[in-house]
Amino acid sequence: MATVKNEAGRRTRAPSALPRLLAASMRGVRRVRRPATPTAPAFDLAYVRTGPRSSLPIVVIPGGPGLGSVLPYRRFRRRAAALGLDVIMMEHRGVGLSRAELDGHSLPLSAMRMVDVIDDLAAVLDAEGVRRAYISGSSYGSYVAAGFGARHPERVAGMLLDSALQSVADRDAERAMIRELFVDGDARIAASVRELLDDGSDPRILLGVLRAAYELGGEGLLEPLLRQRVRGARRAGDSGRRPGRGSSGRGSVWSALEAYVDKGESEAHVPGFYEFDLVGAIAFRELGFGPDPDGSVLDPSLTYASIADRFPRFAGEPFDLTAAAADFDWPTVLLTGSRDLRTPAAVAQRVAEAAPDTVLVEIENGHSALESHPLALLHALQRLSRGEQRRLPAESAMMSALPRRGFVAGLPRLLATGTRWEAALRS
């Protein structure tokens, strides 16, 4: 793919024609012209609206940042329409159908700012003649959703925050939960983690594998996977090979997870589906994705350390969402996963304590129900749109048991089966 230089002189991918080709036959895709500002050129912002029209549609904001909206969530919108939900999804500036300025070049990093993303969303509602809407955001999208509430409160009919990300300070809750589980928790898991670290495992990659396996399948997936990895590392050590990366101590399941977490977020570029290379500027400049490590084991601050030099340094958050939540006078649903290690339940609990009209619902899940358990999210949105959100806490078990239809729905079973096969073959 061709590249161009952005305003900082770094190489930036040119927009791909693929998203437009794939979206050409899709119904409901529209565009609204965003004017030039001191930090951004004019460009056309894409969005899609599906389902029966209503006076109070539901705006769904994916996470990332970097996830597209138009292409990845076609099935989600079809399911929503079947439930009678009027859904609007905006293609985030710098991603997919909203990546290019009018001359065809990629938008500059200077155009990537949270306030402008929020105002993009207001422009979409204006284009659709929508005065108020339900706003639903997942992970990073929850920050956009809450920021929209802080900046445009008169336009919010209700809100759903799925895997709420609300402050740079949430990193402390993330660290605490990770270390409680993998360092101070189950003795077998903690012992395996210590042994792998002592054997030279990269702490960043190890944490990524631990987090992915736990969020996907809990201790039932993680413990046997760790046990097998440790045995393989011991065999590699006994044979004189260094039991680090590339050794025969890795099974294919571990290797698959390791490759996934070591992809480098800005290098994992699938046009129209996931594009981090531009919007990463928001992540680092305004959301603190590159904080300094605290010096202790398994620090999530290391997750993005390898790409931090490609983006602006942290300059401060655009909102104090904890303070803003006290003025959220609309019904708010906080949906959290029991195995979410990126936005732990403690974050949602803090929002529930700050906002006056909230319902906290914990389901058996990992991170971001939009990707991992969309039927549960749709059920919650349906309740919220009907004014029935108070029924949700009593329905958490039912929501957890709904069929899994998300992007990663089949991975836990696949990984668990692969782990059992590898253990059997090596025994």
C-alpha positions, 0 to 999 in steps of 0.5 A: 500500500502506498504511503505519504508523509504526515505533518510530523514527517512520519510515513502514513498509509494512503487511503485504500479503495477497498472500503469503498468497494465493499460498501458500494452495495450496502444500503444506508451509507451516507456522508456529511461534509465536515468543514476545515478547521485550524487543525484539520482539512475538510473531509467527508464523514461516512455513517450508516443508518439501518432499521425502522425509523424512530424519533429516538434512534440508537447511536452505537460507537465501537471501540479501538480506537481504530475499529470501523463502523460501516463494514465490521458491524453489518450482522450486528445492524441486521440483528438490531433491525430485526428487533425493531431498533433504529441504529446509527453508526458513524465511521470514525474520522481517520478510519475506512470511509472517513479516512481521506481529506477531499484531495484523496490524501489521508487526514493528518494526525492533527485532525485526530482530536476527541472534541472533533470526533464528538462534534462529528457525531453531532453533525451526523445527528443534524444530517439525519434531523435527529434532535436526541438519541440513545448513545451507546459506546463500547470500550474506547467508544464509551469515552466518546459516548460519555464525552458526547454527553458532557459536550452535548447533554441536550441531545442525549435521551439515554446512554449505555456504556459497555466496558466503560473507559472513563479516565487515564486513572483507570489504568490503576484499576487495570493494574490492580486486577491483573496482579490480583489474578496473575500474581497474587491469585490462584497459586497454580497460575501465579507459579506458572507466571513466575516461572515463565518470567524467570525463564525470560518470557517477554513481560509485555507479550506474556501479559497479552497472552494471559489477558487474552486467554482469561478474557476469552475463557477464564481460568478454565482456558488459561490454567491448562494453557499455562501448564502446557506452556511451562512444561514445554519451556522446561523441556526446551530448557532441558535440551539446552535451548533458550525457552523464550520466543521461538522455542519448541516450548510454544504450542500452536495455541500459545503461538497464535495468541502470542502472534496476536498480541505482538502484532503491534497495534499500528501495524494491524491494518485492515482497511475499513475494519481496523486502522490505528495508524491515524486515530492512535494520535487520540489514544496517546495524546488525550487518553494516555495510552503510553504512560510510564511503567510503575516498575512492577511485574505485568504492567499494562503500561507496556502494551503500547510501549513499542509504538509510543514514539510514533504518536504525540505525547500525552497532553491531558484528557479532554474531559473530566468524565467523573465530574461530568457524570454527576450531571448526566440526568438521563438513564444510563446502563453500565454493562461490564464483563466479569472477566474484563481485564482492560476496563474492570468492573471497578470503573463502571462502579465508580460511574454508577456512584457518580451519575444519578440514574444508573443501572449496573449490569455484570455479565459473564464475559470479557471485554466489550460485549459489542465484539464478544457478546452482541446479543447481550448488548442488543438486549440491554439496548432494547430495554433502555430504548423501552424505558425498561433498563431497571429490569436488566440486573435481574436478567444478567444470567439470562443475558450471559447465557444468550448465544455468542455471535460476536467476532470472537465468539468461537475462539474460546472453544477453539482454543480450549480444544486445541490446548487439549489436543496438544496436551494429548499429543505431548503426553 
